Amino acid sequence: MTAMREEMKDNPDVAFLFITSDGDSPRGAYDRFVEENKLNEYGNHYLSNDEYLLLRELFRFNGIPRYLLVDRHGNVIDDNYQPYQFKEDFRKEREKR
């Protein structure tokens, strides 16, 4: 997804958000991953285990990576999104406006 993030980074209709917890990603490994993958300019959130467990309950997922596709109004379009067709899905959503 690095190339896709780079291509879409200035698009006001796209936001990438990255969330993990101290239980799933030890801090040092997380910091290296963020740096290596150039994620510093995106919404990165390093949560406590309790906060992360709450998100897992709300969105019913069991681990990372997990992709959700959300529209501009905050509605979840797909809570088990497979990003291999992101460009096409993005185009379809823009045409709905």
N, C-alpha and C positions, 0 to 999 in steps of 0.2 A: 504493500500500500504506500510505500515511500514515494514512488513516482506519482501516484494519484494525489496524495496530499500536496506534493509540490505543485502539481498542475492546478489544483483547485484552491490553493491557499488564499488567493485574493478574491475569490468568488464570495459575494455577500450572502449567497443562498446556501452555502455549505459550511458546516462546522464539524470538526473532528474533536471528540472528547475521549480522553483516555483515563480509565479508572483502575486502580489496583489497591491491594491492601498490604499491610506489613506482614501478614501471614502467608500471602501468596507470592510476594516479591520482596525478598530482603532488600533493605534500603540501598546498600552498595550496588547490588545487581541492578536494581531499578534505576538508580542514577546513571549507571553506565549505559543501560539500554536506552534511556531517554536521550543521552548525549550521542550515542552511536547512530540512533535513528532520527536525529534532528527533531525531536518532539517538544523542545523547549518553547516553541512559539504557539503551541496548541494548548487546549485546556487539559492539563494533567492534574489528576487528583490522587493523592496517596492517602488512603483512608485507614482508620483503625479497623481491626477485625470486626468489631461490633457494627460499625457503620457499613462495612462491606457486606456483612451478613444480612443487614436490613435491606440493602439493594438487591441481594440475591433472592430474598423472599419476595420483594415487590415485583421483580422482573423475572422471577422463576428461572434462574440459570445456575449452573453448577461449577463454573470456572471461567478462565480466560484463555484465549480471547473469545469474546462474545460481541457480536455486532447487532445493533438495533438501527433501523431506519426510521427516522422521525421527521415529520413534516415541519414546516415553518411555524405551525401553530402549536407544536408540542404533542401532536397526536402520533402515537406509535403506529407506523404503517406495517412494519414487520419486526417482530421481537426475536426472530431467529434468522436474521438477514445473512445471506451469503454474498460477500462483496465482489465476487468474480464478474458480475454484470453491472457494476456500479454506474458506469457512464450511461448505459442504456436506461437504467432505472431513474437516474437523475434527469435525463432528458424527458422521460415520460411524466415525471412529477412536475417539471417546469411547464410542460404543455397543458397541464390541468389548470394552471392559474389563469 
